[in-house]
């Protein structure tokens, strides 16, 4: 470990959940983040300070051997915005996320399970901005994501196998390439092929210099297809930055998608869009305008799976994680 880094604690209390199959690990040691010298300012600024000085803690919490593929970690911090009730930042085994929908749903279910929140609405400061959250009690939570924006419509890109795909580049806290033009069935047996196609799209976007409007990497790829269940609207496969696929329908992707659908005249305000994941889990999403700003809402379910203490023995060669 580099000498400027503080050592790991010997133990750290966490609570785990899954949002329709996608895992979240919430750090519940209240002194953890407040005991780190992260400075003042916004949640985003303190997240960046954590990344600069304490990235070994990220790996130790969610990477092998203590974490699992696709796990997102959440650290609670006091909000800087006086209008917010809580602050949180998110990370996975390869880096940091400005926003995470499934982890926000998992956060609410976990805090409710612990008795730290009551059913009702609260405002959450995230690195992406302020997110409205309502825990309905039990497993159900709705969050209102940051406003979606689309910067490329019907963008065609050439893949390294000579084929071309067309889709949209959009954001609602994270950056996505969203396409129906992939030619693969959205079936469990097709996951290896879907993952390969999504990686090829991501490589092509990088090779073509396609980025977010401030140079951000388009690090999530959404492959859309028809739903499997009557009354639903679509099914998706979502490739995440760490190479895992999203077991949930991806809350931020769904937020970006309903923004695009509304702009295309395909989803009126207040109409429910029922989005299936590749595993068959469901989010229900709507879109509305407030003062000229698009506000997407996504409702999903999360279940607490464990309350545990992570241990970091001084002689453990993988105490700061693998990778």
Buried (B, 14 or more C-beta within 10 A) or exposed (E): EEEEEEEBBEEBBBBBBBBBBBBBBBBBBEEBBEEBEBEEEBBBBBBBBBBEBBBBBBBBBBBEEBBBBBBBBBBBBEBBBEEBEBBBBBBBBBEBBBBBBBBBBBBBBBBBBEEEBEEEEBBBBBBBBBBBBBBBEEBBBBBBBBBBBBBBEEBEBEBEEEBEBEBBBBBBBBBBBBBBEBEBEBBEEBBEBBBEBBEBBBEBBEEEEBBBEEEEEBBBBBBBBEBEEEEBBBBBBBBBBBBBBBBBBBBBBBBBBBBBBBBEEEBEEEBBBBBBBBBBBBBBBBBBEEEEEBBBBBBBBBBBBEEEEBEBEEEEEBBBBEE
